[in-house]
Amino acid sequence: MQFNLVAQDKNTKARAGEIFTAHGKIETPIFMPVGTLGAVKAVHMHELKNFINAQIILGNTYHLYLRPGTSIIEKAGGLHKFNSWDRPMLTDSGGFQVHSLASIRKIKEEGVEFRSHIDGSKHFFSPEGVIDIQRKIGADIIMAFDECTPYPCEFTYAKKSMGLTHRWLQRCITRFNETECAYGYEQTLFPIVQGSVYKELRKESAEFITSMNAEGNGIGGLSVGEPDEDMYEMTELVCDILPKDKPRYLMGVGTPANILEGISLGIDMFDCVMPTRNARNGMIFTKQGILNIKNEKWKDDFSPIDEESDCELMRTHTKAFLRHLVHTGEMLGAQISSINNLSLYLWLVTEARKKIIEGTFDIWKKEAIVKLMQRL
């Protein structure tokens, strides 16, 4: 993988860059639609390319390991061939799922023993095993196995967890260096900075991760319920330590405002289930603001969903029609809503990139946050 810095904003730490992978180029800052099971919910690959213009999507190691299973993916020739996505992909290691499965998992030095949320069967993830699984999945960027601490979290637990994540990382790197991608192209391993919302721990973790000299770095544990102010403070602290010539990935974040603030602090990559999950529940992100399409006020509103959208579908379909679809549980409602929200998120990072290159990002960001986050 190669990362080039294209431009740096003068008034913030925002930057525009390019990531080159075996499956193509990614222009940063970038948002990655979440395809947990190898597919973005309610959105076809054709739509991801032609309506949303997604440059990279994300899959999840834990979920793909359970279903369809790595043996099926391997027989298909990797996830790219299995799901017919020919652009870059990233896989999360399953560390966040370990966090979310607190009632059915046991963390040890060796790894994590857990029960499947599907059928209760027992499984074990080790750092080495997670690397092996991601080698077979075949994503361009793979994440190191970590423990994602909850919020709130005691300092002593956060410190112990961070140490475990660092030791697991060293095992991940060893395994990564002694293995190869199953499909003949290069993969890149990203470590993950942890440390909860404690400055001392975040600094220590960022310095340790930097010493590993990886081609890119993730920042985890900042989308688990902490206040936005803490997220921004920890992100800024970590970005000031992580190398400037490597991409930085803020995991699981967030709202349009979170993304713009993250970009201003030096983040290059984002992912979050919010645009698709909220879409299925009737929350629609537009350039004018946020609307709850289930509200009665949209029942006879025949104006476009988002008349300023770059996506043709959003200029074609009306609010009244979308409300009808969502209100009646018609599957097309989830599809249109998801395409809309993802289109907005991809427009957001693309526009941010343009403003960074133009040198007007800071002024634009402040105005955009107010507009995008207002309730309609």
N, C-alpha and C positions, 0 to 999 in steps of 0.2 A: 504494500500500500504506500501511496505517496500523498503528502499533503503540502499544498502551496498556499501561502498567504497572498491574497490579491489586493486587499485594501484594509486600512485601519482607520476607524473614525477618530477625529481629532479631539472631540469633547467627551467621549466615553471610551470604554474598552472593547466596544463592538468591532468585529472584524469580518471580512468576507474572504472565503477561501475556496479551495478545490481539493476534493479527495478522489484519488484514482484507485479503483479496485479492478479485480479480474472481470467483473461484470459491468464496468462502466464508470463514468465520472459522476460525482455528487458535488453540487455547488452549495456551499455553506454560507450563512446558517441554513439548516435544513430541519424539517419536521418529518418524522418517520411514522406513517400509519401503522397501527399495531395489528398484526395478523397472527394472533396467539397460536392458532392451530394450523398455521400455514396459509391462512386466508383472512383478509380483512372482512369482518362481519358485514353482510348485506351488500358488499361491493365486489364486482367482478374485476379481474385483472385488466380487461379492456378499458373499463371505466377509470381504474387507477392510473392508467397511462394517458388516456385521451381526454378525460374530463377533469381529473384531479392533478395530473402531471406529477405523480409521486416518483421520486428518483430512487428511493430505497424504502423497503418495508421491513418490519420486525417480526420475528417468530419467537416462540418460547420453548426452551429445552425441556422443561418439566412436562408441559402439555403434549409436545410432540413425541416425547419418550413414551408417554402412556398411550397416546392415540395419534397416529396409526401405529406407532412403534418404529424404532430406528431400523429394524430389519426391512420393513416395507419401504421406507425412504431410501435405504441403501440399494435395494433391488431396483428402484425407479431410476437410480443414478444421481440421487441427491434431491434436496427440496426444490431447487430451481426447476428440475425436470418434472418432479412430482406435481408441482402446482402451476407450471408453465409461466413462471415469472423470470424474465431474462435480464432483469436489472439487479443492482446490488441488494443484498439482504444482511441483516444483523440478527443474531440470536442472543437473547438474555440467558444467563446460565441456570436460572431456576432459584437463585438466591432470594428473590422477592417472594416466590411461592413458598419457600421454606419459612419465611417470616409470616406469611398469611396462614400457614397450616399449623399454627402454634399448638393447637389441641391434639394434633395427630402426628407429631414429629418429635424426634429426640436428637439433639445436637451433641456430637462427640468430637474429639480431636481428629479422629479418622475421617469423619464426614457426617452425614445426616441420615438417620433412619426415619422413614415416614410411611404412612399408609395412603394409598391412593384415595383421592376424594370421590372416585368413580365407584369402586367396588370394595374398598377397604383392604386390598392386598398390600403386603409389605414390600418395600423397596429401599434401596440404599444408594445415596449419591456421595461419592468422594470427589475431591478435586480432579483426580486423574480420570475417573469415570465420566465426569461432566465434560472434560476436554474430548474424550473419546466419542461421546455422543455428538458433540458439536462438529467434530471432524466428519462424522457420518452424515449429519444433516447438511453440511456443506456451505454454511453462510460465509459471506466474505469477511465479516467482522464477528468475532465471537468474544463473549465476556467471561472473565475469570469467576470462579465460584466464590461467593462471599456470604456473610451473614448480614442481613439487613435488620438493624435494630428497630424496635417500635418507638413510638413517641406517645407519652413521655418515657424517658429511659434514664435510670440511675447512672451516674458517672462511672461507678465501678463496673457496672455491667457493660456499658458502652466501651470502656477501655479494654476489658477482657475480650469482648466481641471483636474489636478492631484488631487486637493481636492475633486472634484466630483467623480473621480474614487475611491478614498479612502472611501468616504461615501457609494458609491454603493457596495464596497467590504464588508463593515460591514453588509449591508442588505443581500448580497449574502450568507455570512457565517451564518447569523441567519436563513435564509430560508433553507440552506443546512442542518443545525443541527436539524431542526424540520421536515425534510422529509427523505424519504428513497428511494433507487433505486426501481423501479417498478418490477425488475426481480430477487430480492433475493440475489444479490451480492453487495459487497462494491464498491463505487465510491470514487474518491479523487478530492478535489477542489484545484486548483492552483490559487492564487492571481496573479496580474500582476503589475510589476513596470512600472511607466510612468515618465514623466518629461522632454520630448523632449531631447535637447542636452545641457541642463543647469546642470552643476555639482551640484549646490546647491539643485535643485529640485530632481535630480536623487538620491542624498544622502538621502534627506528627505523621498522620496518615498520608497527607499530600506529599510530604518530603520523602516518605518511604516509597510511595508509588513513583515519584519522579526518579528515584534512584534505580528503578527497574528498567528505565530507558525503553519503554514500550512505544509502539508507533502511534498510539492514541490512548486516552484515559477517560474512564467513566467516573461520575460523581453520583454515589448512591445514597439512599437513606434520607432524602430531602423531599419526599412526596408521601409521607406517612402520617400527616396530620399536624405537622408543626405550623406555626404562624408564618405568613409570607415573609415577614421581616426577618425571621430567623433563617429562612431559606436563602434570602438574598445575602444576608451577612456571611453565612457559611460559604455560599457560592463565590462571593467576591474574595474571601480569604483564600479559598482553594485555588481559584483561577490565578491569583497573584503568585502562587508557588509553582503550579504545573507549568511545564515548558510551553513557551509561546509558539514553537514551531510544530506542535502536535495538536490534533483536534481534541476538543473537550466535549464530553457528552453528559448532559444533565438528565438523569434517568427518571422517567415517569412524570415529567412536568410539561404542561399544566394548562392553565387558562391562557387566552391570548395575552393578557397583561403579564402573566408569569413568563411567557416566552419572550416578550419584548424586553422585560427587565433582565432576563437571563442573557439575552444577546448583548445588552448594554454592559454586562459584567464580564463578557468574554467567552460565553458559551457558543459552541458551533453546532451541536446536535441535540435534538429533543425527541421524545416519544411520549405518548399518553393515550389512554383509552377514552379520555373525555369527549373528543369530538364525535366518536361513533357511539359510545355508551349513552351520552346525553341525547344524541340524535334519536336513538330508539325510544327515548322517553319524552320526546317532543321539544327539547331545548335546541333552538336553531341559532347559530352564530351567523351574523351578517355584517356587512360593512357599515350598516347604520346602527348596529347594536344587537342585543340578545332578545329573542322573542320566545315565549312559550306558546307553541302553535296549538296547544290544546285549549287555550283561552277562547271564550265565546266571542270576543271582539274580532277574531279572524274568520268567523263563520261565513260572512258575506263580503270579505275583502278580496277583490279580484285583481289586486296588484301583484306583480311578480314577487316571488319569495325574496329575491335580492336583485333589484334592477341594476345594481352596479357590479354584480358578480362577473368574474371572468368566465364562469361556467355557463354555457348555453342553457342547460337544463334549469338553472335557477332563474334565468330571465324568461323562460317559457312557462313554467308551472306557477300557479297562483297560490297565495297563502290559503285561500278558501279550499282549494283542491287538496293541498297538503294536509290541512287540518282534517278534512273529511277522511283521508287515507289513514292518518294516525288515530283519529277518533274511533274508526271502525276496526282497527287492527289489521288493515290491509298491508301485506308485506311490502308493497311498493312504497308505502310511507316511510318505512325504515330505510329503504334503499335511497330514495330521494333525499331524505334528511341527512343520511350519512355522507352522501356525495357532496351535498351542500357544505356541511361542516368541515370535511376534509379539504374541499376546495378553498374554503376561507383560510384554513390553517396554512396550506401550501402557498396561497397568495400572500399571506402575512410574512412568511420568512423570505419569499422571493422579493417582495417589496422592501423589506428591511435590508436585504442585500443591495438592492439598487440605491437606497438612500445612503448606505455606508459608502458605496463607491462614489456617489455624488457629493458626499460630505455634508448631508443634511439630516442624518439619522436622528440626532438628539431632539431637534425641534419636532420632526415628524412623529417620533415615538411618543412624546408627551401628548400630542393631539390625538394620535391614534388610540391610545389607551382609554382616554376619556370617551371617545366615540364608540369604540368597539365593546366596552364593558357596560354601557348604559342599557337599562331595561326598557324595551319598547312596549 
